Amino acid sequence: MESVEIKLQAPEDVKELVAAAEKCDFDIDVIYQRIIVDAKSFLGVLSMGLQKSLIVSCHGYDKEFSNTLRKYSVM
């Protein structure tokens, strides 16, 4: 299981993340404090709020999704 800290700045970023997650055949969670939502849910991810540090937890591996995560990762 891979976990990455990301920060999304705009609704377009959320749309790109969700679109990439929807192509994966495994579960992906987005976590903020004690709240966990499905990364394949646009409204769920958007409800977490923009410009906050979020943790994305992947229960599998997909190269394209990892590239999308890297784009938004906080280093």
Short mmCIF file of the C-alpha atoms (twelve columns), coordinates in Angstrom:
data_MODEL
# 
_entry.id   MODEL 
# 
loop_
_atom_site.group_PDB 
_atom_site.id 
_atom_site.type_symbol 
_atom_site.label_atom_id 
_atom_site.label_alt_id 
_atom_site.label_comp_id 
_atom_site.label_asym_id 
_atom_site.label_seq_id 
_atom_site.Cartn_x 
_atom_site.Cartn_y 
_atom_site.Cartn_z 
_atom_site.pdbx_PDB_model_num 
ATOM 1  C CA . MET A 1  0.000   0.000  0.000   1 
ATOM 2  C CA . GLU A 2  1.364   3.389  -1.038  1 
ATOM 3  C CA . SER A 3  0.540   6.649  0.754   1 
ATOM 4  C CA . VAL A 4  1.344   10.068 -0.682  1 
ATOM 5  C CA . GLU A 5  0.718   13.551 0.686   1 
ATOM 6  C CA . ILE A 6  -0.804  15.860 -1.921  1 
ATOM 7  C CA . LYS A 7  -2.271  19.348 -2.186  1 
ATOM 8  C CA . LEU A 8  -4.960  20.231 -4.733  1 
ATOM 9  C CA . GLN A 9  -5.242  23.913 -5.690  1 
ATOM 10 C CA . ALA A 10 -8.298  24.061 -7.976  1 
ATOM 11 C CA . PRO A 11 -11.409 22.059 -8.945  1 
ATOM 12 C CA . GLU A 12 -9.612  21.117 -12.180 1 
ATOM 13 C CA . ASP A 13 -6.940  19.371 -10.089 1 
ATOM 14 C CA . VAL A 14 -9.662  17.379 -8.313  1 
ATOM 15 C CA . LYS A 15 -11.190 16.456 -11.668 1 
ATOM 16 C CA . GLU A 16 -7.829  15.186 -12.968 1 
ATOM 17 C CA . LEU A 17 -7.144  13.161 -9.820  1 
ATOM 18 C CA . VAL A 18 -10.610 11.555 -9.838  1 
ATOM 19 C CA . ALA A 19 -10.385 10.759 -13.570 1 
ATOM 20 C CA . ALA A 20 -7.040  9.028  -13.022 1 
ATOM 21 C CA . ALA A 21 -8.397  7.138  -9.982  1 
ATOM 22 C CA . GLU A 22 -11.440 5.916  -11.926 1 
ATOM 23 C CA . LYS A 23 -9.127  4.088  -14.352 1 
ATOM 24 C CA . CYS A 24 -7.685  1.978  -11.506 1 
ATOM 25 C CA . ASP A 25 -9.207  -1.367 -10.538 1 
ATOM 26 C CA . PHE A 26 -8.291  -1.066 -6.848  1 
ATOM 27 C CA . ASP A 27 -9.455  1.090  -3.933  1 
ATOM 28 C CA . ILE A 28 -7.955  4.533  -3.391  1 
ATOM 29 C CA . ASP A 29 -8.724  6.590  -0.293  1 
ATOM 30 C CA . VAL A 30 -8.243  10.306 0.322   1 
ATOM 31 C CA . ILE A 31 -7.696  11.121 3.982   1 
ATOM 32 C CA . TYR A 32 -7.862  14.423 5.861   1 
ATOM 33 C CA . GLN A 33 -7.513  14.174 9.632   1 
ATOM 34 C CA . ARG A 34 -10.149 11.527 10.547  1 
ATOM 35 C CA . ILE A 35 -12.206 11.799 7.355   1 
ATOM 36 C CA . ILE A 36 -11.785 9.209  4.600   1 
ATOM 37 C CA . VAL A 37 -13.439 9.456  1.161   1 
ATOM 38 C CA . ASP A 38 -13.219 7.429  -2.033  1 
ATOM 39 C CA . ALA A 39 -10.786 9.006  -4.515  1 
ATOM 40 C CA . LYS A 40 -13.161 8.036  -7.323  1 
ATOM 41 C CA . SER A 41 -15.796 10.456 -5.987  1 
ATOM 42 C CA . PHE A 42 -15.463 14.000 -7.354  1 
ATOM 43 C CA . LEU A 43 -17.800 15.497 -4.742  1 
ATOM 44 C CA . GLY A 44 -16.159 13.508 -1.962  1 
ATOM 45 C CA . VAL A 45 -12.660 14.734 -2.800  1 
ATOM 46 C CA . LEU A 46 -13.859 18.285 -3.442  1 
ATOM 47 C CA . SER A 47 -15.613 18.310 -0.045  1 
ATOM 48 C CA . MET A 48 -12.237 17.761 1.633   1 
ATOM 49 C CA . GLY A 49 -11.364 21.323 0.665   1 
ATOM 50 C CA . LEU A 50 -8.775  22.836 -1.600  1 
ATOM 51 C CA . GLN A 51 -5.261  23.847 -0.569  1 
ATOM 52 C CA . LYS A 52 -5.182  21.386 2.340   1 
ATOM 53 C CA . SER A 53 -2.625  18.630 2.714   1 
ATOM 54 C CA . LEU A 54 -4.384  15.342 1.951   1 
ATOM 55 C CA . ILE A 55 -3.091  11.794 2.200   1 
ATOM 56 C CA . VAL A 56 -3.850  9.466  -0.714  1 
ATOM 57 C CA . SER A 57 -3.693  5.785  0.190   1 
ATOM 58 C CA . CYS A 58 -3.581  3.333  -2.739  1 
ATOM 59 C CA . HIS A 59 -4.449  -0.351 -2.290  1 
ATOM 60 C CA . GLY A 60 -2.680  -1.290 -5.512  1 
ATOM 61 C CA . TYR A 61 -0.313  0.169  -8.093  1 
ATOM 62 C CA . ASP A 62 -0.906  1.893  -11.419 1 
ATOM 63 C CA . LYS A 63 1.913   3.763  -13.172 1 
ATOM 64 C CA . GLU A 64 -0.327  6.458  -14.674 1 
ATOM 65 C CA . PHE A 65 -2.028  7.142  -11.332 1 
ATOM 66 C CA . SER A 66 1.362   7.345  -9.605  1 
ATOM 67 C CA . ASN A 67 2.433   9.956  -12.160 1 
ATOM 68 C CA . THR A 68 -0.708  11.981 -11.378 1 
ATOM 69 C CA . LEU A 69 0.003   11.754 -7.649  1 
ATOM 70 C CA . ARG A 70 3.583   12.877 -8.209  1 
ATOM 71 C CA . LYS A 71 2.259   15.991 -9.964  1 
ATOM 72 C CA . TYR A 72 0.374   17.073 -6.816  1 
ATOM 73 C CA . SER A 73 2.686   15.657 -4.155  1 
ATOM 74 C CA . VAL A 74 3.943   17.826 -1.319  1 
ATOM 75 C CA . MET A 75 7.663   17.399 -0.815  1 
# 
